[in-house]
Every structure is written in structure tokens, then in C-alpha cells.
Amino acid sequence: MLNGLWLGFFLVAAVSALAQWLVGGNAGIFAAMVESIFAMAKLSVEVMVLLFGTLTLWLGFLKIAEKAGIVEWLAKVLGPLFARLMPEVPPGHPALGLITMNFAANGLGLDNAATPIGLKAMRALQELNPSSTTASNAQILFLVLNASSLTLLPVTIFMYRAQQGAPDPTMVFLPILLATSVSTLVGLLSVAVMQRLRLWDPVVLAYFIPGALLLGGFMAFLGTLSAAALASLSSVLGNLTLFGVIMLFLVIGALKRVKVYEAFVDGAKEGFDVAKNLLPYLVAMLVAVGVLRASGALELALDGIRHAVNWLGLDTRFVEGLPTALVKPFSGSAARAMLIETMQTQGVDSFPALVAATIQGSTETTFYVLAVYFGAVGIQRVRHAVGCALLAEFSGVVAAIFVCYWFFA
């Protein structure tokens, strides 16, 4: 899938450039495309400089959290909820523990830990699956919730904004939190409708009602604030939350007698290795996106969307941020490249860049998740998994746009 997407960027760019040359007489289009190739390659290295430092730092702190047992504690807290949402999984089955650990790791930004745990969980669910090639209800719910991308600490988004010179990288914290909450809720409700889950179960309600009341009250409070106050609050809460989580990891680690410095160094080493391995992918995607933009093909597609939005009488400022949304279901690296390119061309704190950052932080690579998780256990019939996952993805994009107008317009 990724191979076809990457090749497609170049093929579409080539066709667009030829059309502009042969029909429009623009012979300089090829020079612009070649210039973009080298410019994007240079930008990739500049992005990697900050990426090395940020991943090394963050994975160091997350290693402390792992050794302090924070992820395992969150798994115990969420265990009863998933036991009700997946009634076909026997109580005490290892799959429930793995599922809750996966979501806890995702929420904390432990992507490297979440994926292997998630694959183990999918294999454990496959052991209970009466059909080896058809996705079970539990597997579908697990996958859709993974694809809905509930993220409490979007550190990578902050990092990319910082690298592009944002005065306040955490300004998108609250918009991402609200948008990702919407995508997760829609994903859960869509699966619940398809599977006729008993969401009115007392245990489920005990989790959902307090959360809904807190979220509703918080949104009511936000509704009383001006756009400037919202942006300021998002900044304060983003920075406070990030630093507070770091201190929480350190304090709990110290209380649990974890050698926090040694744990940090161990995690930091992993961060360095992860960052090093990302460079080829980042170069590949940024160059492809740069060529697509320079060829005029991307602008042509956006013009079509812009005209449609304008015909509906709506504001069109968000359209420039849509390239991230268009490729995110297929490729995380392509979406990341689109985000960086949007910040480069529009300005890091421009409205389109804020929309793109919020979309990037509140949606997931749906088809990649489907391929990896179901492919790992040989699932061929996915039933309603794709529809529910894409609905959650679409809801996250729409929510991101609306929230950005609320906060930044």
C-alpha cells in the first residue's frame, strides 16, 4: 500500500507537469520540481535534528513509566470496562490485560510499546475466534478503537511544531484532545450499534457517565471563553500537562525504587535508534510530497475542494490543511510529510497548519492498522471493521476542523 502511494505521488506529479508544459507552456515546472526534491531532502535532515533529541528525551521518561508500573496500573483500571465491551472474551483471559495495556500505552504516547502489545492482544483474541479467517466482534472493536487514535499526549505534534519555529508548540493540545475524543467516541458507538453492545451495563456506565460529565462540563466552560482565551488556555494546559506527567513519572519511579537515571538512559538509547531508523522514510515521503506540490497537482485538487466549499457558502481556510487528512488513512509517514510541508508553505501558526496539526494528532493510519493487526493473524473477512474505522477517522477530521475554528478563527 505504501509503495503504491509513494509511486503514485511521483506519477501524478509527472502527469501534471507534462500537462502544464505541453498545454500551458510552463517549461519551468521541471526546474521547480527538481529544486523541490533537494529542498525537501534538506528539510528532512533539519527535522531529524530535533527528532533525535525529542525522541531520545521522551522515550527516556517513558521507560521510567514502564518500569514504575504505570502502564500496568492503567491496565488494571480499564480491565473491567473491556470485559463488558467484549463479552465473548472470558473473564481473566490474557487478552483483556493485553488490550488494556495497549490502550494505556497508546494514551501515554508509548507507540513503540503499544504496537507489539497490540499484536499480542490480537493473537490472544484469535485463539478465541471460532473462524480463523473472519474477524470476531472483539477483534473488530479492538481494531476500531486502535484506529480511532485516542492520544492524551501528542508529543510528536509538539515536536514538529517546535522544529518549524512555533513560539508555542503546545497550542494545539486542547483541540487535539477534543477531536481525538470525538473520533474514539464515534468509533465505539458505531461498533456498539453493529454488535448490539450493552452500553447501559452498570459497569460501562460507571466509566462513561463521569467521563461524559467531565467532558461536557469542560466544553461548557470552554464555550464561555473567547478565541484568544481558548488558545491561551490550550497553551497553559498543554505545557502544564506535559511537565506534570514528566514529574509524575519521576516521583512514582522514585517511590517504586526505580533507578530513574539508569532507566532514562536505557529509554533514551531506544529513542536514538528509533529516530535513526526514521530518516529514510522521512526523506522518501517529504521528497514525494514536495514534488507533488511543485507539480501543481496538489493545488489543483485543493482548488476543486475549495470551489465546492465556496459553492456551499462556507469558509475555505481549512482546505489548505486537508492534504494531511487525505493521506492519513493510508500512511502515517505521508501524512507527517504533508503536515510539515503545510507548515513550511503556509506558516507554522497559520490556520491551515493548525488544522493539519490537529488532524494529524487526532486521526490514525486506518488501512495500515487494518493491514498490520488483521494480517498478523490471517484475518481475511473484516466485516464492519473498515466502515466503523473510517467513520471514526472521518469524524476526527470533521471535529478537528470545527475545533480549530472554535479555538483559532
N, C-alpha and C positions, 0 to 999 in steps of 0.2 A: 504493500500500500504506500509506504513512504517512498519507495523507489519510483513508483509511478507518479506520485505527486511532485517529487523533485524534478523528474524528467519533464513532466507536464508544464512546469513553470517555464523552463527553457524553450520548449516547443511553442507554447503560446506567445512567449516574448518574441521568438523568431518570426512567427507568422505576422504578429502585429508590426514588427519593424519592417518586414518586407512590404506590407501593405502601405505603410507610411512612406516608404521610399518610392515604390512603383506607382502608387496612386497619388500620394500627397507631395511627392518630390522632395521629401525630407531626407537628404543623403547623410545628414549629420547624426541621424538616430543611432547608427552603429558606433560612432565615436562615443556617444553618451553611454551606450551600453557597456562598452569596454572600460570606460572610465569608472562606471558604477561597480564593475567586477573588482577592480583594485581598491576602490574606496571601501567597499563592504568587507573585503579581506582585512584591510587595516582596522576597520571598526571592530571586527571580531576579536582581534588581539587586544584592543583597548577595553572591550567589555570583559575579556578574560582576566585582565589585571585585577579588576575589582572582584570578579567571580572567585578567583583563587583565595583572596583574603576573606570574603564573606562566607563562603562555604567552609573554609577551614575554621573560622570563628564559630559559626553556628553549629556545625556538626560536633565541635568540641563540647559545647554546652549541652547538646542533646545526648551525647554519650554519658554525661553526668546524670541526666534524667533517666536514661535507661538503667544505669547501674543502681540508681537510688530507688528503683521500683515504681516510678511514677506511672509508666505505661501500664504495668500490671495492675496497679491500683485502679486506674481508669477502666480497665477491662472488667474488673470485679463490679464496679459501679454500673456499667452498662449491660452486664450479663443478663439480669432479669428481663430487661426490655427486649433484647434479641431472642430470648427464649420464648416470648409471647408472639413476636412477629414471625418467627419461624417454627410453627407448632409441630412440623414433621420431624424436627431435629430433637432427639431425646434429651431430657434434662441431664446436664452433666457431660454431654458429649464434647469431646475436644474441639469440635468445630465452633461451638459457641465462644469458647475462650479465645480462639484464634481470630474470630470475626471481631470481637470487641477490642482485642489488641490492635487489629488492623485499623479500625476506625479511630482508636485513641492515637495511634501513631500518625495517621493522616492529619488529624486535627492539630497535632503539635508540630506538623511540618516534617515529620520523620519519613520522608518519601522512600529513602533507601531501605529503611526497616519495614515500612508498610507493604511494599510490593512482595518481598519474599514471604512475609506473614500471610498476606492475602492469597498468594498461590497455595500455601499450605492449607489455608481455610477452604479454598475451592476444592482441593483434593479430598479434604475430610468430608465435605458435603457430597462429593461424588461417590464416596463409599456408601452413602445413604440413598443414592439416586437409583430408583428402580429401572431407569433406562440409561444406558451408558452413552447414548448419543443425543438425548433430549434434555434440555435444561430443566431442572426441578424448580419448584416455586422458591425454595430457599436460595438456590444459586442465582436466580433472577433478581430477587430482592437485594442480595449481597452485591451483585454486579451494578445494579442501577444506583444504589446508594454510593458505591465507589465512584461511579461515573458522574454523580451529581457534585462531587468536589467540595464537600464541607471542609473549609480551611479556616482555622482560627488565627493563625499567624502566617500571613502571606509574605514571608521574609524575602523570597526571591523577587517579588514585585518591588519591594522597597529597595532591594539591591540594584535592580536595573534603573529605577528612577534616580537613585543616587549617582550611578555611573554616568547618567546623561545630564547631571548637573542640577537636579531638582533641589531647590532650597529646603524643602520639607518632604522627604521621600515617603513618610508615613501618612500623608494627607488622604490617601485612598483607603485607609484602614477600615473606617466605618462603611463606606459604600461597598467594599468587597464583602464585609461581614454580612450586610443586609442582603446583597444579591446572592451570595452563596447559600444563605439560609432559605431563600425562596426556591432556588434550584433543588436543594435537598428535600424541602417540604413537598414540592410538586412531584419529585421522583418517588417519594414514599407514598403519597396519596394515589398516584397513578397505578403503582403496583398493588396497593391495597384494594383499589377498585377491581382490578383484573383478577386478583386472587381472593377477593372477598374476605380480607383480613378483619379480625375483630378489633378495630381500633378503640372501641369503647370498653375494652377489657380494663378492669381497675388498675392493674399494674401499668399498662400502657398510658392510661390517663394520668397516673401519678407522675409519669415522666413528662408528658406533653402539656398538661394544664399549667404547671408552674412556668415551664419554658415559654408557652404562648402568652401567659400573663406578663412575664418579664419583657418579652419582645414587644408585645403590644403597648405596654406602658412606656417602654423606652422610645418606641416610634412616636407615641403621642407627645412625649417630651420633645423629641426632635422636631415635631411639627410646629412647635412654638418658637423655633429659632429661625433667624434669618440665614440666608445662604452663607454669608461671611462667618456667622457664628457656628454654623454646621461644619464648615471647612476647618475652623479653628479647633472645634471640639474633636473632630476626627484626628487632627494632628496630635492634640494632647493625649487622647486616649490611646492612639497608636504607639506613641513613644513610651507612655506610662506602662501600657500592657507589655510591650516588648522588654523593657528594662525590668518590670516586675516579674515576668516569667523567668528571666535570667537569674534574678536574685532568689526566686523560689527554688529553682533547680539547685543553686549553690547551697542554700540553707538546708533543704531537705537532704541533699547529698552529704553535707557535713554531719547532720543529725544521724544519718544512717551509717556513719563512719566510712563513707566512700572517700577514697583519696582523690579529691576533686581535681587537683592539679594534674595528676597522672591520667585520670580519666579524660580530662580535657585534651591533653596532648594526644592520647590514643584516638579520640574522635577527630581531632584536627588533622591527624595523618590521613584518616579516611577522606576527609574533606578535600585535601590536596589531591589525592588520587582521583576522586570523583571529578573535580574541576579539570584536571589534566585530560581526562578522557572525553570531556565535553567539547573541547576545542574543534576537532574535525567536523563534528555535527553542526556546530555554530557557524563555522566558516561556510560549510556547504549550503545551509539554509539562508544565511544572510546574503550570500552572493546570488542565489537563485531569486530571492525576493527583490534584491536591488536591480537585477536585470529585468524582472517583470515590471517594476515601477518605471525604469528608464525607457522601456519599450513603449510605454503609453497604454499597455493592455490593462493594467490595474486601474488606471484613471478612467479608462473607457467603461469598465464595469461599474465603477463607483458613480460615474455620470448617469448611467442607466438607473441605478438605485436612487440617486439624488433627484432625478426628474420625477420618478414615481412618488417619492416622498413629498416633493414640492407640489405635485399634482393633487395630493391629498391635503394640501394646506398645512403641512407640518414643518417644523424647523429641521433644517438639513445638516446642522453642525456635527451631529453624531456620525454621519455617513463615513467621514474620513477615518473613523475608528473601527469600522466594520471588517476590514481585512483580517484582523485578528480573529474575529468571530467566525468568519467564513472558513478558515483553515483549521481552527482549533479542534473540531471533531475528528480530524484525520491525523494531525501531527502536532505534538507539543512544541517541537523544535521549530516548525514552520510558524506557528503562532507566536512563539517567542521572537523570532526574527521579524515578523510583521509588527509586533509591539515596539521593538527597538527602532525599526525603520520609521514607524509613525512618530515616535518621539523625536527622531532625527529631523524629519521633514516638517513636522507641524510645531515642534517645540514641546519640551518635556511637560510643561504645565498647561499646555493648550487643552481646550475642551476635548478634541478628538483623542489626544494622548491619554487623558484621564479616563475617557470611556474605554479605550483599548486596554489600559492597565486594569480597570475594574473587571472587564470581561475576562481577561487572562487569569485573574485571581479567583474568579467565581465559576469557571466552567472547566470541563475536563476533556481529554482526548478520547471521546466516546468509542470510536471504532478501534483505537489502539487497545483500550481497556477490554473491549469485547474480544479482540483477537488474542490477547495475552492470556486472559483469565479463562475463557472458554477453550481456547486452543490447548492450554496446558492439560486439560482433562478430556480432550477429544469430543467436546460438545459440537454437534452439527446443527441441530434444530434449536434455535434460541427462543422460539415462541414470541412472547410480547416484550422481550428484553430490549430489543432495538428501539421499538416505539416509545417505551417508557423512558429509556435513557435519553433519546433525542428530545423528547418533550421536556425533560428536566434541563437539558442543555439549552434549549430554546428559551425556556422560562428564565434561566440565569442570564442570558444575553439581554432579554427584554427588561428584566429587573435592573441589570447594570445600567442600561441606558436611562431608565426612569430615575434611578437613584442619583445618577450623575447630574441630571437636570435639576433634581431637588437640591443637591449639595453645591453644585458649581456654576449653574447657569445664571 
